[in-house]
Amino acid sequence: MVPETFDARVVHTRPLSPSVREIGFARVDGAPFDFEPGQWVSVILEAHAGDPLTEVRRAYSVASPPRGDPSFELAVTRVTEGAASNALHALPVGAVVRVIGPQGFFTRPLETAAPSLLIGTGTGLAPLRSMLLSAVRARPHASERVPMWLLFGGRQEHDLLYGDELAALAATDDAVRVEQTLSRASDAWRGRRGYVQAHARELYEELARSVAVPPHVYVCGLERMVGAVRTLLRKEMGLPRQLVHSERYD
């Protein structure tokens, strides 16, 4: 199907880190924004990509779960020379942009969902958060859900997006586990250290021992990380292709 084009209005914004901002949108026409967790949209807006002002289009994964209403959120990293990201960070509440979507096949359908290890870095967390919150909201009782473990990596403590929310989920839901690792952690950090690929095997094998069917893995982030994790999973650990799902955003 051809993805729909529609107008969306900014309804809220908030910082998630020094460089990442969550921008909440709602369809102007009031129609529900229907999508599968893990999908992305293209945002069209006018920005300074040199001179003069010109139209730019960029793709962003949806960070929120489907709610059956017009709303959705994006998590946007501000890039120093990025025309689109700077324009999006500057949008005030009430601004309207054109959106095309949803699009993409990096999805985790709940009807057939297997135990899963979600691995992300940076705003690669966005589609994984959508998957996680969608599963939690769809089945209110933890005993009815298959396990979902998240391994999220950043450089420093302030890079850990949605930290309080993820900690609360893990603390109140036995089906959810959250592991965070930092590559440039301070001495005060008490969590994991290093890149996500240093911890992926351990967590996957632990998860696999606790369930009756082989877990799936969903990986999202920059190409270098995604490639390293895929090499570990597919070549070193021998996981079949159908168990490893990935998406990169550079």
Sequence and secondary structure as in RCSB ss.txt:
>XXXX:A:sequence
MVPETFDARVVHTRPLSPSVREIGFARVDGAPFDFEPGQWVSVILEAHAGDPLTEVRRAYSVASPPRGDPSFELA
VTRVTEGAASNALHALPVGAVVRVIGPQGFFTRPLETAAPSLLIGTGTGLAPLRSMLLSAVRARPHASERVPMWL
LFGGRQEHDLLYGDELAALAATDDAVRVEQTLSRASDAWRGRRGYVQAHARELYEELARSVAVPPHVYVCGLERM
VGAVRTLLRKEMGLPRQLVHSERYD
>XXXX:A:secstr
   EEEEEEEEEEEESSSSEEEEEEEETT       TT EEEEEEEE SSSS EEEEEEEEB S   SSSEEEEE
EE  TT HHHHHHHH  TT EEEEEEEE S    GGG   EEEEEEGGGHHHHHHHHHHHHHH  SGGGS  EEE
EEEESSGGG TTHHHHHHHHHH TTEEEEEEESS  TT  SEES GGGTHHHHHHHHHHHSSS  EEEEEE HHH
HHHHHIIIIIIS   GGGEEEEE  
